[in-house]
Amino acid sequence: MSMTSQKPYLIRAIHEWLLDNQCTPYVLVNTHHDGVQVPQDFVKDGRIVLNIAPDAIRDLLIDNEWISFSARFAGKAMDVFIPIPAVQAIYGKENNEGMFFPEEETPPPRPDPDAPEPGSKGGRPSLKVVK
């Protein structure tokens, strides 16, 4: 029997737990993941930390595929979309309590379409079975 990922359920539970304990929920996002739509000006080393507290954002939705919300960055409104696999952690700003997810869930960085072609390294990407 194929079961759905635990990750979105854990994210929702930790989010609720942080709010119940008066902590500010932060999510750490791998911005190299396909489908991530975040303010690029705040991305550092392929990562961004976003405050998802109710007083910081609007229309938060955490479903089994995506986290989405609206927020203001440097005064500009933006809709943010984060695929669940791109979430690396959800934790409290005040104490770093929360849950960090294993790195292997993140894909290799996607190439920048504007970057020049890197030197060919040869070989093909390989997949390994993760149990």
Residue, then its C-alpha position, 0 to 999 in steps of 0.5 A: m500500500s502506497m502511503t502519502s508523505q508524512k511531511p505535510y502533516l508534520i509541518r501542519a502539526i509543528h506549525e500549530w504547536l509553535l503557535d500554541n506555545q507563543c513561538t514565531p513559526y519559521v520555515l527554511v526553504n531550499t529555493h533550488h527546488d522546482g516550483v518555489q516562488v519566493p522573493q529572490d532578494f532575500v535568498k541566501d546560498g539557495r535558502i530562504v527563511l520565511n516567517i509564517a506567523p498569522d500576524a506576518i502573512r495572509d491566507l496561509l494554506i498548508d496542504n499535502e503538496w504546497i505551502s502558500f500565502s501572501a506577504r509583504f517583502a520590502g513593502k511589496a505584496m507577493d504570493v509565495f508558493i513552496p512545494i512541500p519537498a522544498v521545506q527543509a525545516i519548520y521551527g520557532k524563531e525564539n528557540n529553534e525548537g521544531m523539526f528539520f527534514p533530511e537533506e536527501e529530499t531535496p533535488p540537485p539545484r536546477p540550472d540558471p537559464d541565464a548562466p553560461e553552460p558549465g563544462s561538461k563533466g560527462g556521465r549521467p545522473s544516477l538514481k538510488v533507491v531510498k528505503 
